Amino acid sequence: MTTKSMKNRSVFEPSRDNPLVETTHEIWLAGLGALSMARQEGEKLRRQGSELFAQLVARGEKFEKARLGTVRDTFDEAAERINRVTKKAERQLRTLVETPENVEVYHLVPKGDRWTIRREGKDNDISLHDRKASALEAARGIAHAHEPARVVVHRADGTVQTSYSYE
């Protein structure tokens, strides 16, 4: 029986005596090469992914700033409209509250597809008109004749549009 000395040989060093061991060793080395390449490519992809992520964050910041400006503008516009409506409602309420008892108030209101003039606190119509403009003209004439008076003009949906005072 012959024994070879293993003192100077690496554990992974193939034996030149056996082609099967040498082929197995080459397969092992190919696997290590693949692992090394995969790690290298993985590191490259990680760097590219980090760069892509940074680009996406930068674009996201720009997009957010642009949209926040639009939202702010819309909010400011809505707040301005609310303030205008609130001030108008306050003026109309003040007019209603400050109206002395001896002032006659006439309402120009829709009635079907026509317009009617009613004295506040009364159920009967003073006059009925086909057009809002002609009803307003008649209401102004009535208010002038009964000064101090006020004409409250309503919209087709019944909400108050405006009011006129005659003193």
C-alpha positions as CSV (number, residue, x, y, z in Angstrom):
1,M,0.0,0.0,0.0
2,T,1.4,3.3,-1.0
3,T,0.6,6.5,0.9
4,K,1.3,9.9,-0.4
5,S,2.4,12.7,1.9
6,M,-0.3,15.4,2.5
7,K,1.9,17.8,4.3
8,N,2.3,20.5,1.6
9,R,-1.1,20.1,-0.1
10,S,-4.1,22.4,0.5
11,V,-7.4,20.8,1.4
12,F,-8.9,22.2,-1.8
13,E,-6.0,21.5,-4.0
14,P,-7.0,18.8,-6.5
15,S,-5.1,15.7,-7.0
16,R,-3.6,15.5,-10.4
17,D,-3.8,11.8,-10.2
18,N,-7.6,11.7,-10.3
19,P,-9.4,13.5,-13.2
20,L,-12.8,13.2,-11.3
21,V,-11.3,15.1,-8.3
22,E,-9.8,17.7,-10.7
23,T,-13.2,18.2,-12.5
24,T,-15.0,18.5,-9.2
25,H,-12.5,21.1,-8.1
26,E,-13.0,23.1,-11.3
27,I,-16.8,23.0,-10.7
28,W,-16.1,24.2,-7.1
29,L,-13.9,27.1,-8.5
30,A,-16.6,28.0,-11.1
31,G,-19.2,28.2,-8.2
32,L,-16.8,30.4,-6.2
33,G,-16.4,32.6,-9.3
34,A,-20.1,32.9,-9.8
35,L,-20.5,33.8,-6.1
36,S,-17.8,36.5,-6.5
37,M,-19.5,37.9,-9.6
38,A,-22.9,37.9,-7.9
39,R,-21.6,39.8,-5.0
40,Q,-19.9,42.3,-7.3
41,E,-23.0,42.7,-9.4
42,G,-25.2,42.9,-6.3
43,E,-23.0,45.7,-4.9
44,K,-23.3,47.5,-8.3
45,L,-27.1,47.1,-8.3
46,R,-27.2,48.4,-4.7
47,R,-25.3,51.5,-5.7
48,Q,-27.5,52.0,-8.7
49,G,-30.6,51.4,-6.6
50,S,-29.4,54.0,-4.1
51,E,-28.8,56.5,-6.9
52,L,-32.3,55.8,-8.3
53,F,-33.8,56.1,-4.9
54,A,-32.1,59.5,-4.4
55,Q,-33.4,60.7,-7.8
56,L,-36.9,59.6,-6.9
57,V,-36.8,61.4,-3.6
58,A,-35.5,64.6,-5.4
59,R,-38.3,64.4,-8.0
60,G,-40.9,63.7,-5.2
61,E,-39.8,66.8,-3.4
62,K,-40.2,69.0,-6.5
63,F,-43.6,67.5,-7.2
64,E,-44.7,68.0,-3.6
65,K,-43.6,71.6,-3.6
66,A,-45.5,72.3,-6.9
67,R,-48.6,70.6,-5.6
68,L,-48.5,72.3,-2.2
69,G,-48.3,75.7,-3.9
70,T,-51.5,74.8,-5.9
71,V,-53.2,73.6,-2.7
72,R,-52.2,76.7,-0.9
73,D,-53.5,78.9,-3.7
74,T,-56.8,77.0,-3.8
75,F,-57.1,77.2,0.0
76,D,-56.4,81.0,0.0
77,E,-58.9,81.5,-2.8
78,A,-61.5,79.5,-0.8
79,A,-60.8,81.4,2.4
80,E,-61.1,84.7,0.5
81,R,-64.5,83.7,-0.9
82,I,-65.7,82.6,2.5
83,N,-64.7,85.9,4.0
84,R,-66.6,87.8,1.2
85,V,-69.7,85.7,1.8
86,T,-69.4,86.1,5.5
87,K,-69.1,89.8,5.3
88,K,-72.1,90.0,2.9
89,A,-74.1,87.8,5.3
90,E,-73.1,90.0,8.2
91,R,-74.2,93.2,6.3
92,Q,-77.5,91.6,5.5
93,L,-78.1,90.4,9.0
94,R,-77.1,93.8,10.4
95,T,-79.6,95.4,8.0
96,L,-82.3,93.0,9.2
97,V,-81.5,93.5,12.9
98,E,-81.1,97.3,12.6
99,T,-84.3,97.8,10.6
100,P,-86.7,99.9,12.7
101,E,-90.2,98.7,13.3
102,N,-91.8,101.4,11.3
103,V,-89.9,100.4,8.1
104,E,-91.9,98.5,5.5
105,V,-90.0,95.5,4.1
106,Y,-91.0,94.1,0.7
107,H,-89.7,90.8,-0.6
108,L,-89.2,90.1,-4.3
109,V,-89.6,86.2,-4.4
110,P,-90.0,83.6,-7.1
111,K,-93.4,82.0,-7.5
112,G,-93.3,79.2,-10.0
113,D,-91.7,80.7,-13.2
114,R,-92.9,84.2,-12.2
115,W,-91.9,86.8,-9.6
116,T,-94.1,88.3,-6.9
117,I,-93.8,91.1,-4.4
118,R,-94.9,90.4,-0.8
119,R,-94.9,92.7,2.2
120,E,-93.0,91.1,5.1
121,G,-95.4,89.5,7.6
122,K,-98.2,89.2,5.0
123,D,-99.2,86.1,3.0
124,N,-100.9,87.8,0.1
125,D,-99.0,89.0,-3.0
126,I,-99.0,92.7,-3.8
127,S,-98.3,92.0,-7.5
128,L,-97.2,89.2,-9.8
129,H,-94.7,89.6,-12.7
130,D,-93.4,87.5,-15.6
131,R,-89.9,88.9,-15.3
132,K,-87.7,89.6,-12.3
133,A,-86.6,93.0,-13.7
134,S,-90.2,94.2,-14.0
135,A,-91.0,92.9,-10.5
136,L,-87.9,94.7,-9.1
137,E,-89.0,98.0,-10.8
138,A,-92.4,97.7,-9.3
139,A,-91.0,96.8,-5.8
140,R,-88.8,99.9,-5.9
141,G,-91.7,102.1,-6.8
142,I,-93.7,100.6,-3.9
143,A,-90.8,101.2,-1.5
144,H,-90.4,104.8,-2.6
145,A,-94.0,105.4,-2.0
146,H,-93.8,104.0,1.5
147,E,-90.5,105.4,2.7
148,P,-88.8,104.4,5.0
149,A,-88.8,101.0,3.3
150,R,-86.6,98.2,2.2
151,V,-86.7,95.8,-0.8
152,V,-85.2,92.3,-0.3
153,V,-84.4,90.6,-3.6
154,H,-84.3,86.8,-3.6
155,R,-82.8,84.4,-6.1
156,A,-84.7,81.8,-8.0
157,D,-83.7,79.3,-5.3
158,G,-85.2,81.5,-2.6
159,T,-81.9,82.7,-1.0
160,V,-81.3,86.4,-0.5
161,Q,-79.5,88.1,-3.4
162,T,-79.4,91.7,-2.2
163,S,-81.5,94.4,-0.5
164,Y,-82.2,98.1,-1.1
165,S,-83.1,100.7,1.5
166,Y,-85.2,103.7,0.8
167,E,-85.3,106.5,3.4
